[in-house]
Amino acid sequence: GFRGRVRIARKMHADRVKMLRDDDDRGNDSDEKWKKDRGADLEDDDKEDSRRGKNRRDDRRDGRRDRGRGRGDNRNRDRSRERERVFNRDRNRNRDRERKGRDRDRSPANKRPGGRPPFRSRPRIDREKICPLLLRVFCKLGEHHKADEFKDPEKEPVDDEFQIYTWKDATLGELTSLIKGVQKSARRRTARLSFAFVYPDREGKKVVREVGQTFSTRRTEDGQKSLADLYFETGDYLDVAIHLK
């Protein structure tokens, strides 16, 4: 009857209310669990971010340290290379001086059996760009001047001297033409010109070294040699002996 339907309705309502309450409890537990899990995840993310940030800072610091070390290494390497370059330059310069020096006529390696250095052709000089040098020429009839005559600068045989401006690539044949324009005896058909360099040796004593011969009216092999080929150096004198027989 009616009362039975009421009891059934009340029971259904009670079951409904209980079910809703159970759902609310389960929802609250789920929210709390989600919040707890989410908090743990956020905390892990924060730790991971902190760790990554620390690693990035360490990487930047290490990079700066490496770059600074690299710059220091490069500077040390550059200094070492510069010292080595200067050392090699000075060593080569001293070696060249010892090899060439001022005693060109006493070096056995640079001598022929006849006492003359080997002929070596040198490149031509651009005379429009290179300034000429002043060459002091001393001429004497029949023989060369003695080395003792150049010992005292105040007693040099200036009466036999004339000066010309020339270059190191000037040949003995070219110098012969210039001397013939000054010395009448050099123009004779039988004239033979003997050339010698006058310079100080290692001990400072003057040395007279013959370097070649030319003739007034014909060409010779020595006439094709230049001053540079014969190891002439700026400051040397040129002594010329004119022979008429």
Secondary structure, 3 states (H helix, E strand, C coil): CHHHHHHHHHHHHHHHHHHHHHHHHHHHHHHHHHHHHHHHHHHHHHHHHHHHHHHHHHHHHHHHHHHHHHHHHHHHHHHHHHHHHHHHHHHHHHHHHHHHCCCCCCCHHHCCCCCCCCCCCCCCCCCCCCCCEEEEEEEEECCCCCHHHHCCHHHCCHHHEEEEEECCCCEHHHHHHHHHCCCCHHHCCCCEEEEEEEEECCCCCEEEEEEEEEECCCCCCHHHCECCCCCCCCCCEEEEEEECC
